[in-house]
Amino acid sequence: MVPISKPKSIKQTNRRALLGMIRASGEVSVADISERLQLSKPTVMKIINHYLESDLILMVGKGVSTEEGGKKPALFKFNARGGYVVGFHIFPDGLYAVVSDLDASILSENSVPFEENESLGKVVAAMAASYRWLLSRDEDYEGKVVGIAVGAHGITDFRKGVVVYSPHFPSWGENAPLAQLLRKELSFKGPVLVDNQIRFQVFAEKVKGVAKGKKNIIVLEGGVGLVAGVIVKDEIKRGAHFLAGEIGHMIINPQEPEVCACGGRGCFETMVSVKRILRSARFKIEKHRGRSALKQTSPGALTIQTVFEASNNGDGLAREVVDEAAHWFAVGLSNVVLAYDPEIIVLQGIFAEAGDYFIGRLRKEINEVSLVHIKKNVQIEYSRFGRNAGVLGAAAFVAAEYCK
């Protein structure tokens, strides 16, 4: 039996379905929409008129008449320039800001450097200055910004627009009201959304990246720390205390002597940190008797990129180092797979630059560390976004919420 919905819910569902179809289809007629969505032509036209008024749909001409002749049908398409979004990503060392259209295509961008542990007041002032500068780039932006989204590192209360705690900006204290401060600074009347940057980054992969079309997605960003963005059945997971995705502090090796920043031992992020990988490389270089490209690099000049490059070029010593990192990555990711059962895992951050050897080892290992009798057909891919992922996802998220 089909559940009975409230009229308002039916209207919203129909509007969203129609707008989504037009966005995906390009130019379409009322008859096309009616047939594909199984809605009456009067209902379709009523929804189209609603979106024509809000400038989200444009009439773009006439189509071809049917074989029986008659009037040529009007054609409609989605108007990506019907509104604009401003997206921010607050990095530990600076601010990255963009203006995008409603298809999350970046039109203008701006970067501002920060001092270490920059004050909340200075960060908000930098965001406001960037916003005004970006809007000055094109007179069409004025009055058409439909929303602002801010990706911030740390624990964030998405519902209130509050940064509960930021490890990179301890001077902010607890419960920094970022959305409220920015809205006041700009006198902005629309929505200002604040979330952990990784949740915008996983949304970016879903709508414009390598996970496009997938319903169950994990994005993992590693480097200094380790954090995951989680989408299950098309829904971003945040958790009751906004801790969903804080996988870096899962304990995967209790015998590990090194203490994590959280106070635990054997945390996932400790076992795969750049610091640990380079320490392992230096130790192996000292003990290694054979030839290796790594031995030609002075200890102070050794970088994670050097190790990755050497492993991709077949260097045996570098591959020993990468194999160890891939093993612990596989142990941690295996737990993530068992918890969320994703279709795809997307690697962002420093490990997205590791190259073919690392991802090949990781794909092999993840099927060997647990449930060995069940082949885990999870896809593992590198992100193509780089530092753009946060602002792309922020812009896409606001656009998706607005275009309903």
Secondary structure, 3 states (H helix, E strand, C coil): CCCCCCHHHHHHHHHHHHHHHHHHHCCEEHHHHHHHHCCCHHHHHHHHHHHHHCCCEEEEEECCCECCECCCCEEEEECCCCCEEEEEEEECCEEEEEEECCCCCEEEEEEEECCCCCCHHHHHHHHHHHHHHHHCCCHHHCCCEEEEEEEECCEEECCCCEEEECCCCHHHCCCECHHHHHHHHHCCCCCEEEEEHHHHHHHHHHHHCCCCCCCCEEEEEECCCEEEEEEECCEECCCCCCCCCCHHHCECCCCCCCECCCCCECEHHHHCCHHHHHHHHHHHHHHCCCCCHHHHCCHHHCCHHHHHHHHHCCCHHHHHHHHHHHHHHHHHHHHHHHHHCCCEEEEEEHHHHCCHHHHHHHHHHHCCCCCCCCCCCCEEEECCCHHHHHHHHHHHHHHHHHCC
